[in-house]
Amino acid sequence: MTIPRWLPPAGIALAAGLLTWLNRGERAIVHLGIATFYGAPLTVVLFLAFLAGMLAMLALSLRHDLRMREELRARGLLGAPPVPGTSAWPAVAASPARHQPGPGDETVAFPADDVTAGFPGDDGPGYGADGEQAHDSTLARRQQPDPPLN
């Protein structure tokens, strides 16, 4: 079952409205260090505290983002900053062609990908007449069973 996308924001708005309604007559004293406010509505105080926290997180995240971008540029993992007077958005480059493995590339083959892989005892391709796996590098090797515990 999926919930509609509008339901969580509507729930938060309903909870905020309920908090405001239930505390509509409450007053608070706010000491800011240089000024003191008497009789400030509690809901306004809570809303302003919420906004101040959001602004503090924005300031901290911007500082962290700038430091991270500087580190990525220093390691060559992020392009140079845009030149002043030009567009901040980089030009869209054509997508690179898919890499086709060459003869020198390492590849991994799985038995499920090999239509010649057989099963022990069927004397089919991939196994010898004695049921042992042929020496084919694309096939998984049979493992020896673990010794019994004493």
C-alpha positions in Angstrom: 0.0 0.0 0.0 1.3 3.4 -0.9 0.3 6.7 0.7 -0.4 9.8 -1.4 2.5 12.3 -1.6 0.4 15.1 -0.1 -0.4 13.1 3.1 2.9 13.7 5.1 2.9 17.5 4.5 -0.8 17.7 5.3 -0.1 15.8 8.6 2.7 18.2 9.5 0.5 21.2 8.7 -2.4 19.7 10.8 0.0 19.1 13.7 1.3 22.6 13.5 -2.2 24.0 13.4 -3.3 21.9 16.3 -0.2 23.1 18.3 -1.1 26.7 17.5 -4.8 26.2 18.4 -4.0 24.6 21.8 -1.4 27.2 22.8 -3.2 30.3 21.4 -3.3 32.0 24.8 0.1 31.0 26.1 2.7 33.8 26.5 6.5 33.5 27.0 9.3 35.7 28.2 12.2 35.8 25.7 15.7 37.0 26.8 17.9 37.8 23.8 20.8 39.2 25.8 20.5 42.8 24.7 16.6 42.9 24.9 13.9 41.1 26.8 10.4 40.5 25.4 7.5 40.0 27.8 4.3 38.4 26.7 5.4 37.1 23.3 3.0 34.5 21.9 4.4 31.0 22.4 3.6 29.9 18.8 5.5 32.9 17.4 8.5 32.1 19.6 8.4 28.5 18.4 8.1 29.5 14.8 11.0 32.0 15.0 13.1 29.4 16.8 12.4 26.9 14.0 13.4 29.5 11.3 16.6 30.4 13.2 17.5 26.7 13.4 16.9 26.3 9.6 19.0 29.3 8.8 21.8 28.0 11.1 21.8 24.6 9.3 21.8 26.4 5.9 24.8 28.4 6.9 26.7 25.3 8.3 25.8 23.2 5.2 27.0 26.0 2.8 30.3 26.2 4.6 30.7 22.4 4.5 29.7 22.3 0.8 32.3 25.0 -0.1 35.0 23.1 1.7 34.0 19.8 0.1 34.0 21.4 -3.4 37.4 22.9 -2.8 38.8 19.5 -1.7 37.3 17.8 -4.8 38.8 20.4 -7.1 42.2 20.0 -5.4 42.0 16.2 -6.2 40.9 16.8 -9.7 37.5 15.2 -9.2 35.5 18.4 -9.9 35.9 20.8 -12.8 37.3 24.2 -12.3 35.0 26.9 -11.1 33.2 28.8 -13.9 34.9 31.9 -15.2 33.2 35.1 -14.1 30.9 36.5 -16.9 30.2 33.1 -18.3 27.3 30.7 -17.7 27.5 28.8 -14.5 26.1 25.7 -16.1 28.5 23.6 -18.1 27.8 22.7 -21.7 26.1 19.3 -22.0 28.6 17.0 -23.5 27.6 14.0 -25.6 27.5 10.8 -23.7 30.6 8.7 -24.1 30.3 5.6 -26.2 29.9 2.3 -24.3 33.2 0.6 -23.7 33.6 -2.6 -25.7 36.0 -5.0 -23.9 39.2 -5.7 -25.9 41.5 -8.7 -25.9 43.6 -7.2 -23.1 40.7 -6.4 -20.8 39.9 -8.6 -17.8 36.4 -10.1 -18.1 34.5 -12.3 -15.7 32.5 -15.1 -17.1 29.8 -16.8 -15.1 28.6 -20.4 -15.7 25.0 -19.2 -16.1 26.2 -17.1 -19.1 27.9 -20.1 -20.8 25.4 -22.2 -22.7 27.9 -25.0 -22.9 28.1 -25.4 -19.1 26.7 -28.8 -18.0 26.1 -30.5 -14.8 28.0 -33.4 -13.1 27.1 -36.7 -14.4 25.3 -35.6 -17.6 28.5 -36.1 -19.7 27.5 -33.0 -21.5 29.8 -30.1 -22.6 31.8 -28.7 -19.7 32.3 -32.0 -18.0 34.4 -35.0 -18.9 33.3 -38.6 -19.2 34.2 -39.2 -15.5 31.9 -36.4 -14.4 34.8 -34.1 -13.5 34.7 -30.5 -14.7 36.8 -29.8 -17.7 39.6 -27.3 -17.5 37.7 -24.4 -18.9 38.6 -21.0 -17.4 35.0 -19.7 -17.8 33.5 -22.3 -15.6 33.4 -22.2 -11.8 35.6 -24.7 -10.1 34.1 -27.4 -7.9 35.0 -26.9 -4.3 36.0 -29.6 -1.9 33.5 -30.2 0.9 34.5 -29.0 4.3 36.0 -31.7 6.6 33.7 -32.9 9.3 34.0 -31.3 12.8 35.3 -33.5 15.6 
